[in-house]
């Protein structure tokens, strides 16, 4: 079947594993928090509750989800506009919730096309998954972007496409920052700022608005953070 799919990765997860290599509880807590984010993103709830299982999250009638280590995979269960809107809304909410909790920042790639999904046997196959994964890896920020196939799906379903944010679809025309060596291009971003109070500045950590000079010199994530903040302030 044809499906809109999103590959969402936790940035800096390898560093987290290295830091807490002998503390699996901390790593598990991080993944548990992301699972709660995913459950919240796919529901009408407004508060983060206790940790939930992937089986609980799978009860959503429009969007399915799978988890592979630090990567979350969303897919539409039906090729309908309603399901696509729900998936893009979930990705936008997941990115936003991650940004509100430093240490769990998310990057996502969205694609569309024929996929083979067998949840009973944990089989997820299709070119859209590869395209979404490559686009996720190619971005140089914490945010989300649509591959050409997904852009066409959104254009087809929503009619007139313009520079203005498509609020229902949670996307916007924007020059997505990509790594220099990247061959993939995207000019449509996931608009997670719809849930963001624009007067509220994104924090580097819970107690600091900005990274230190030492962090800026040693940590490329600081550059990505600046691009993410720039996206949130110009819209």
C-alpha positions as CSV (number, residue, x, y, z in Angstrom):
1,X,0.0,0.0,0.0
2,X,1.0,3.6,-0.4
3,X,1.8,5.4,2.9
4,X,3.3,8.6,4.2
5,X,6.2,7.6,6.4
6,X,8.5,9.5,8.8
7,X,11.9,8.4,10.2
8,X,12.7,10.3,13.5
9,X,16.0,10.1,15.1
10,X,17.2,11.2,18.6
11,X,20.2,13.5,18.0
12,X,23.3,12.8,20.1
13,X,22.0,9.4,21.2
14,X,25.4,7.8,20.7
15,X,27.0,10.4,23.0
16,X,24.3,9.6,25.6
17,X,25.1,5.9,25.4
18,X,28.9,6.6,25.7
19,X,28.3,8.9,28.7
20,X,26.0,6.4,30.5
21,X,27.5,3.2,29.1
22,X,27.3,1.6,32.6
23,X,24.0,3.1,33.4
24,X,21.4,1.5,31.3
25,X,18.6,2.9,33.4
26,X,19.4,6.5,32.3
27,X,19.4,5.3,28.6
28,X,16.1,3.5,29.2
29,X,14.6,6.6,30.9
30,X,15.5,8.7,27.8
31,X,13.8,6.2,25.4
32,X,10.8,6.0,27.8
33,X,10.5,9.8,27.6
34,X,10.5,9.7,23.8
35,X,7.9,7.0,23.9
36,X,5.7,9.3,26.1
37,X,6.4,12.1,23.6
38,X,5.2,9.9,20.8
39,X,2.1,8.8,22.7
40,X,1.3,12.5,23.4
41,X,1.9,13.5,19.8
42,X,-0.6,10.9,18.6
43,X,-3.3,11.7,21.2
44,X,-5.4,14.6,22.3
45,X,-3.6,14.7,25.7
46,X,-2.0,17.8,26.9
47,X,0.3,16.4,29.6
48,X,3.1,13.9,29.7
49,X,2.0,10.9,31.7
50,X,3.7,7.7,32.8
51,X,5.7,5.6,30.3
52,X,3.7,3.7,27.8
53,X,4.4,0.7,25.6
54,X,4.5,0.7,21.8
55,X,1.5,-1.5,21.9
56,X,-0.5,1.2,23.6
57,X,0.7,3.8,21.0
58,X,-0.3,1.4,18.2
59,X,-3.9,1.8,19.1
60,X,-4.1,5.0,17.1
61,X,-6.5,4.3,14.1
62,X,-4.6,6.6,11.6
63,X,-0.9,6.3,12.4
64,X,1.3,3.4,13.4
65,X,4.7,3.6,15.1
66,X,7.8,1.3,15.5
67,X,11.0,1.8,17.4
68,X,14.5,0.7,16.5
69,X,17.0,1.8,19.2
70,X,17.1,5.6,18.9
71,X,14.9,5.8,15.8
72,X,11.2,6.1,15.7
73,X,9.2,5.3,12.5
74,X,5.8,6.6,11.9
75,X,3.5,5.5,9.0
76,X,0.0,6.1,7.9
77,X,-2.3,3.0,8.2
78,X,-4.4,4.3,5.3
79,X,-3.6,6.5,2.4
80,X,-6.1,9.2,3.4
81,X,-5.7,12.9,3.9
82,X,-6.8,12.6,7.5
83,X,-4.1,10.0,8.2
84,X,-1.4,12.1,6.5
85,X,-2.5,15.2,8.5
86,X,-2.3,13.1,11.7
87,X,1.2,11.9,10.9
88,X,2.6,15.3,10.1
89,X,1.0,16.7,13.2
90,X,2.6,13.9,15.3
91,X,6.0,14.6,13.8
92,X,5.6,18.3,14.5
93,X,4.6,17.6,18.0
94,X,7.4,15.2,18.6
95,X,10.0,17.7,17.4
96,X,8.5,20.4,19.5
97,X,8.4,18.3,22.7
98,X,12.0,17.2,22.1
99,X,13.1,20.8,21.8
100,X,11.4,21.6,25.1
101,X,13.5,19.0,26.8
102,X,17.2,19.4,25.9
103,X,18.9,16.1,25.4
104,X,16.0,14.6,23.4
105,X,16.2,16.8,20.3
106,X,14.6,15.1,17.2
107,X,15.4,15.2,13.5
108,X,12.9,13.7,11.0
109,X,12.6,12.9,7.3
110,X,9.2,12.3,5.7
111,X,8.6,10.4,2.5
112,X,5.7,8.8,0.6
113,X,5.2,5.7,-1.6
114,X,4.7,2.0,-1.7
115,X,5.6,0.1,1.5
116,X,5.2,-3.4,2.9
117,X,4.4,-3.4,6.6
118,X,3.8,-6.5,8.7
119,X,3.7,-5.4,12.3
120,X,3.2,-9.0,13.6
121,X,6.6,-10.0,12.2
122,X,8.2,-6.6,12.5
123,X,8.7,-6.2,8.8
124,X,8.9,-2.7,7.4
125,X,10.2,-2.5,3.7
126,X,10.0,0.1,1.0
127,X,11.9,2.8,-0.9
128,X,10.1,5.6,1.1
129,X,11.7,4.3,4.3
130,X,15.2,4.6,2.7
131,X,14.4,8.0,1.3
132,X,13.1,9.3,4.6
133,X,16.2,7.9,6.4
134,X,18.6,9.6,4.0
135,X,16.7,12.9,4.3
136,X,16.7,12.7,8.1
137,X,20.5,12.1,8.1
138,X,21.1,14.9,5.6
139,X,19.6,17.7,7.6
140,X,21.9,20.0,9.6
141,X,19.5,21.0,12.4
142,X,16.9,19.7,14.8
143,X,13.7,19.7,12.7
144,X,12.0,17.9,9.9
145,X,11.8,18.0,6.1
146,X,9.7,16.5,3.4
147,X,11.2,14.5,0.5
148,X,9.9,15.3,-3.0
149,X,7.5,12.3,-2.9
150,X,6.0,13.6,0.3
151,X,5.8,17.2,-1.1
152,X,3.9,15.9,-4.1
153,X,1.5,14.0,-1.8
154,X,0.8,17.2,0.2
155,X,0.4,19.3,-2.9
156,X,-2.0,16.8,-4.4
157,X,-4.2,16.6,-1.3
158,X,-4.2,20.2,-0.2
159,X,-4.7,22.0,-3.5
160,X,-3.0,25.4,-3.7
161,X,0.4,25.4,-2.1
162,X,2.1,28.7,-1.1
163,X,4.7,30.2,1.1
164,X,2.3,30.5,3.9
165,X,2.2,27.8,6.6
166,X,-0.4,25.1,5.8
167,X,-1.7,24.9,9.4
168,X,-3.7,21.7,9.1
169,X,-0.8,19.9,7.4
170,X,1.9,21.3,9.7
171,X,4.3,22.1,6.8
172,X,5.8,25.3,5.4
173,X,7.9,26.3,2.4
174,X,11.4,26.8,3.9
175,X,15.1,26.3,2.7
176,X,15.9,23.3,4.9
177,X,19.5,23.4,6.1
178,X,21.3,20.4,4.7
179,X,24.9,19.1,5.0
180,X,27.3,20.2,2.3
181,X,27.9,16.7,1.0
182,X,24.2,16.0,0.7
183,X,22.6,15.3,-2.7
184,X,19.0,15.4,-1.5
185,X,17.2,18.7,-1.6
186,X,14.1,19.8,0.3
187,X,12.3,23.2,0.5
188,X,9.4,22.1,2.6
189,X,9.9,21.8,6.4
190,X,7.7,20.3,9.1
191,X,6.3,23.3,11.0
192,X,6.6,22.5,14.7
193,X,6.4,26.2,15.6
194,X,2.6,26.1,15.5
195,X,2.7,24.6,18.9
196,X,5.5,27.0,20.0
197,X,5.0,30.3,21.9
198,X,7.2,32.4,19.6
199,X,7.9,34.9,22.4
200,X,9.6,32.1,24.3
201,X,13.2,31.5,23.4
202,X,14.5,28.0,22.9
203,X,17.0,27.1,25.6
204,X,20.3,25.3,25.0
205,X,19.9,23.5,28.4
206,X,17.3,23.7,31.2
207,X,19.3,26.5,32.9
208,X,21.0,28.2,30.0
209,X,19.7,30.0,27.0
210,X,23.0,29.8,25.0
211,X,25.9,27.3,24.7
212,X,29.2,28.4,26.2
213,X,32.1,29.5,23.9
214,X,33.9,26.3,24.7
215,X,30.8,24.3,23.6
216,X,30.5,26.4,20.4
217,X,34.1,25.6,19.5
218,X,33.9,21.8,20.2
219,X,30.3,20.9,19.5
220,X,28.7,21.0,16.0
221,X,25.3,20.5,17.7
222,X,25.6,24.2,18.7
223,X,25.5,25.2,15.0
224,X,22.4,23.0,14.5
225,X,20.8,24.6,17.5
226,X,21.3,28.0,16.0
227,X,19.7,27.0,12.8
228,X,16.7,25.5,14.7
229,X,16.3,28.6,16.8
230,X,16.5,30.7,13.6
231,X,13.6,28.7,12.1
232,X,11.5,29.3,15.1
233,X,12.1,33.1,15.2
234,X,11.5,34.1,11.6
235,X,8.1,32.4,11.1
